[in-house]
Amino acid sequence: MKSVLIVVLILLIGAVLFLPKEMDISRSIEIDAPKDIVFHHASDLKKFDKWSYWNSLDPDMKIEWGEITEGIGAKFSWESEMQEVGKGEMTIIEHEPMKYIKTKMLFGGSLEPFFAELFFEDGSEGKSRVKWTMNVQHGNFDLIGRTMTLFLEGMIAEAYQNGLNKMKEITENLELPEYSVDIKKGTYDNMLILAIKDTTTCDMNKIQEDYTNYMNQLFDHFQKNKIDFTGMPMTIQHTWDPENNIYIYEIALPVTEERHPETEEIYLRRIVGGEAIIAEQMGSYDQLSRTYRQLEWYMQENAIKIKGPPIEMYMNNPSEVDVSELKTRVYYPI
């Protein structure tokens, strides 16, 4: 009897050794949405949460976010009472803007990580292509891992395809206005400006209302004191901190090189010119967040460090052109 059990055990081990040593999964999709939008929905883990198949299985799943949720080092952990979801954590460990994301995942307290990759390419006619892959290598004697591959491969492949389908549904149904942006290196000139500075919340309705009021104050001041401005209206973006609900900015107009009247709110100061990364945006001001993301990605990809707050310059009058023709120039001093 003992010899029979030994033979059976040898046969089972032999059978397992013929199981695949590698799990290689790949699923792709074409999405009718701009690549920067699609990439953002994968790079920002709080948006990933909306299309991930596993996250959708348990609405009551507990999620804890890391200190950052987008780009390299972004992290979240989850815990679910559902066996199919379980618990684990995911971290973005590689991040090439609008091209590539690599994540590391740990499941159920395991010390052995799984790695997944997302690839982004231009599709036809302004569409985007996304490929989601996972490759797991098992050693010759990793009997548990090689056995688990039989059960996991089909489940993960299905989850990948369902997730990509959901990403497609979300991004294709966004209402996006006409938009384009061109980013390049350049310079900006020294400027003397009359400005108003404010600290407020990140409430966009309040910001727009305040912006209009401050700009009217500036124009009234210019008219009353017969001051000529030498360029377009601008905003200097000192602090944008949604987490703490703080926004600090200046509204300004450039003026000629001479002394000009000031008030308690309106003051004169100089902006020192120099090198900058410059973005030329065409389209609604509502799309500036897309431009700032692409500026950040551009600087990350080219290892560029910024030296000061960005300057938004509004190159035409919104009352005179269609929203799609609004032109905004953003300077990031470097």
C-alpha positions in Angstrom: 0.0 0.0 0.0 2.8 2.3 0.9 4.6 1.7 -2.4 1.3 2.5 -4.2 1.0 5.9 -2.5 4.6 6.7 -3.3 4.0 5.8 -7.0 0.8 8.0 -7.0 2.7 10.9 -5.4 5.5 10.6 -8.0 3.0 10.6 -10.8 1.2 13.7 -9.4 4.5 15.6 -9.0 5.5 14.5 -12.5 2.2 15.7 -13.9 2.6 19.1 -12.2 6.1 19.4 -13.6 4.5 19.3 -17.1 2.3 22.3 -16.2 3.2 25.6 -17.7 6.0 27.5 -16.0 4.8 30.8 -17.4 1.5 32.7 -17.3 1.3 35.2 -20.2 -1.9 37.2 -20.5 -2.6 40.0 -22.9 -5.8 41.9 -23.8 -6.2 44.9 -26.1 -8.9 47.4 -27.0 -9.3 50.4 -29.3 -11.0 53.4 -27.7 -12.6 56.4 -29.4 -11.1 59.0 -27.1 -7.9 61.1 -27.0 -4.8 59.3 -25.7 -4.2 61.8 -22.9 -7.7 61.2 -21.5 -7.3 57.4 -21.7 -3.9 57.5 -20.1 -5.1 59.7 -17.3 -7.9 57.2 -16.5 -5.2 54.5 -16.0 -2.5 56.7 -14.4 -4.8 58.1 -11.7 -5.7 55.2 -9.4 -8.9 57.0 -8.2 -10.1 56.8 -11.8 -8.7 53.2 -12.2 -11.0 52.4 -9.3 -14.0 53.3 -11.5 -13.2 50.8 -14.3 -11.3 48.0 -12.6 -13.3 44.8 -12.9 -12.3 43.6 -9.4 -13.3 46.8 -7.7 -16.7 46.6 -9.3 -17.4 43.2 -7.8 -17.7 44.5 -4.3 -19.2 48.0 -3.8 -18.5 47.7 0.0 -14.8 46.9 -0.5 -12.6 49.0 1.9 -10.0 51.0 0.0 -7.1 53.0 1.5 -5.2 55.5 -0.8 -1.5 56.2 -0.6 -0.1 59.7 -0.2 -0.2 60.1 -4.0 -2.7 58.5 -6.3 -1.2 59.3 -9.8 2.2 58.5 -11.3 5.2 56.7 -9.9 4.6 55.7 -6.3 0.8 56.0 -6.5 -0.7 53.2 -4.4 -3.9 51.8 -2.9 -4.8 48.8 -0.9 -8.1 47.0 -0.7 -9.9 44.5 1.5 -13.1 42.6 0.7 -15.1 39.9 2.4 -15.7 38.4 -1.1 -13.4 35.5 -1.8 -13.0 36.5 -5.4 -11.6 39.9 -4.4 -9.9 39.3 -1.1 -7.2 41.8 -0.1 -4.1 43.2 -1.5 -2.3 46.3 -2.7 -1.2 47.9 -6.0 1.6 50.4 -6.7 2.6 52.1 -9.9 6.4 51.5 -10.2 7.0 52.7 -13.8 5.3 55.5 -15.6 6.1 56.8 -19.1 3.5 59.5 -19.9 1.0 58.5 -22.5 3.0 55.4 -23.4 3.5 52.9 -20.6 2.5 52.1 -17.0 3.8 49.2 -14.9 2.2 48.1 -11.6 3.2 45.8 -8.8 0.5 43.8 -7.0 0.5 41.8 -3.8 -2.4 39.6 -3.1 -3.6 38.3 0.3 -0.5 39.3 2.3 1.7 37.4 -0.1 5.3 38.5 -0.4 5.5 37.3 -4.0 4.4 40.2 -6.3 2.6 40.1 -9.6 3.5 42.6 -12.3 1.2 44.1 -14.9 1.8 46.5 -17.8 -0.4 48.9 -19.7 0.7 50.1 -23.2 -0.8 53.1 -24.9 -0.6 53.9 -28.7 -2.2 56.1 -31.2 -5.1 54.4 -32.9 -6.8 55.3 -36.2 -8.6 58.7 -36.7 -7.8 60.1 -33.2 -8.6 56.9 -31.3 -6.3 55.2 -28.7 -5.1 51.6 -28.4 -4.6 50.1 -25.0 -2.9 46.8 -24.2 -3.0 45.3 -20.7 -0.5 42.4 -20.0 0.7 40.2 -17.2 3.6 37.8 -17.3 4.4 35.5 -14.4 7.3 33.1 -14.3 7.4 30.1 -12.1 10.4 28.1 -11.1 10.8 24.4 -12.0 9.8 23.3 -8.5 7.1 26.0 -7.8 4.4 23.4 -7.8 1.8 25.6 -6.1 2.4 28.5 -8.4 2.3 26.3 -11.5 -0.9 24.7 -10.3 -2.5 28.0 -9.5 -1.7 29.2 -13.1 -4.3 26.8 -14.4 -7.0 28.5 -12.3 -5.9 32.1 -12.5 -5.1 32.6 -16.1 -8.6 32.4 -17.4 -10.0 34.5 -14.5 -7.4 37.3 -15.0 -7.8 37.4 -18.7 -11.6 37.8 -18.3 -11.1 40.5 -15.7 -8.7 42.4 -18.0 -11.1 42.4 -20.9 -14.0 43.4 -18.7 -11.9 46.2 -17.2 -10.8 47.5 -20.7 -14.4 47.4 -21.8 -15.5 49.5 -18.8 -12.6 52.0 -19.5 -13.8 52.3 -23.1 -17.4 52.9 -21.9 -16.3 55.6 -19.5 -13.9 57.5 -21.7 -16.0 57.4 -24.8 -19.0 58.8 -23.0 -17.1 61.9 -21.7 -18.4 65.1 -23.2 -15.2 66.6 -24.4 -15.1 70.0 -26.3 -12.8 70.7 -29.2 -9.2 70.9 -27.8 -5.6 70.9 -28.9 -2.3 71.7 -27.3 1.3 72.2 -28.5 4.1 72.0 -25.9 7.7 73.2 -26.5 10.6 75.0 -25.0 10.9 78.7 -25.3 11.4 82.0 -23.5 9.3 84.7 -21.9 10.2 88.4 -21.4 10.6 90.6 -18.4 7.2 92.2 -17.5 6.1 94.9 -15.2 2.6 94.1 -14.1 -0.3 95.6 -12.1 -1.8 92.8 -10.1 -4.3 91.6 -7.5 -3.5 88.6 -5.3 -6.1 86.4 -3.6 -6.3 83.3 -1.4 -9.5 81.4 -1.8 -11.0 77.9 -2.0 -10.9 75.5 -5.0 -14.6 76.1 -5.8 -14.6 76.8 -9.5 -17.8 78.8 -9.5 -16.4 81.2 -6.8 -13.0 81.4 -8.7 -14.7 82.4 -11.9 -16.9 85.0 -10.1 -13.8 86.4 -8.3 -11.8 86.4 -11.4 -14.4 88.5 -13.2 -14.6 90.9 -10.3 -10.9 91.4 -10.0 -10.4 91.8 -13.7 -13.1 94.5 -13.8 -11.3 96.2 -10.9 -8.1 96.2 -12.9 -9.7 97.6 -16.0 -11.5 100.3 -14.0 -8.2 101.2 -12.4 -6.5 101.4 -15.8 -9.2 103.5 -17.3 -9.5 105.9 -14.3 -5.7 106.5 -14.2 -5.3 106.4 -18.0 -2.8 103.5 -17.9 -2.0 101.6 -21.1 -1.5 97.8 -20.8 1.1 96.3 -23.0 0.0 92.7 -23.3 -2.8 90.2 -22.5 -4.5 89.5 -19.2 -2.8 86.8 -17.1 -3.0 84.6 -14.0 0.0 83.6 -12.0 -0.9 80.2 -10.4 0.9 80.2 -7.0 -0.9 77.3 -5.2 -3.5 74.8 -6.3 -4.2 72.4 -3.4 -7.6 70.7 -3.7 -6.8 68.3 -0.8 -6.6 71.3 1.6 -9.1 73.4 -0.5 -6.6 76.3 -1.0 -6.0 78.3 -4.2 -3.6 81.2 -4.3 -3.3 83.3 -7.4 -2.6 86.7 -9.0 -4.7 88.4 -11.7 -2.5 90.8 -13.6 -2.1 93.0 -16.7 1.4 94.1 -18.1 2.1 97.8 -18.2 4.7 100.2 -19.6 8.1 100.7 -17.8 7.2 103.6 -15.5 5.7 104.3 -12.2 1.9 103.7 -12.0 -0.7 104.5 -9.3 -1.4 101.6 -6.8 -4.2 101.0 -4.3 -4.6 98.8 -1.2 -5.5 95.8 -3.5 -3.7 96.7 -6.8 0.1 96.7 -6.7 3.0 97.0 -9.1 5.6 94.3 -9.4 8.1 92.8 -11.9 8.2 89.3 -13.4 11.7 88.3 -14.4 11.8 86.6 -17.8 13.8 83.6 -18.8 13.5 80.0 -20.2 10.1 78.2 -20.0 8.1 75.3 -21.2 5.3 76.8 -23.1 1.9 75.2 -23.9 -0.4 76.7 -26.5 -3.9 75.6 -25.9 -6.9 76.0 -28.2 -10.2 75.4 -26.6 -12.3 76.0 -23.5 -10.7 77.1 -20.3 -12.3 74.1 -18.7 -9.7 72.0 -20.5 -6.7 73.6 -18.8 -6.4 70.7 -16.4 -5.6 68.5 -19.4 -2.9 71.0 -20.5 -1.4 71.0 -17.0 -1.3 67.2 -16.9 0.5 67.1 -20.2 2.9 69.8 -19.1 3.7 67.7 -16.0 4.2 64.6 -18.1 6.4 66.5 -20.6 8.6 67.8 -17.8 8.7 64.3 -16.1 9.7 62.6 -19.4 12.4 65.2 -20.1 13.7 65.5 -16.5 12.9 69.2 -16.4 12.7 71.1 -13.1 10.5 74.1 -12.7 11.7 77.3 -11.1 8.5 79.2 -10.4 4.7 79.2 -10.6 3.0 78.8 -14.0 1.7 81.9 -15.8 -1.5 81.6 -17.8 -1.9 84.3 -20.5 -5.3 84.7 -22.3 -4.5 85.5 -25.9 -8.0 86.5 -27.1 -11.2 87.9 -25.7 -13.8 85.2 -24.8 -16.6 87.6 -25.7 -15.3 87.9 -29.3 -14.6 84.3 -30.3 -16.2 80.9 -30.0 -15.2 78.7 -27.1 -13.3 76.3 -29.4 -11.2 79.3 -30.6 -10.1 80.4 -27.1 -6.3 80.6 -27.1 -4.4 80.2 -23.8 -0.7 80.3 -23.4 0.9 78.7 -20.3 4.5 79.4 -19.3 6.3 77.2 -16.8 9.6 78.9 -15.8 12.5 76.4 -15.9 
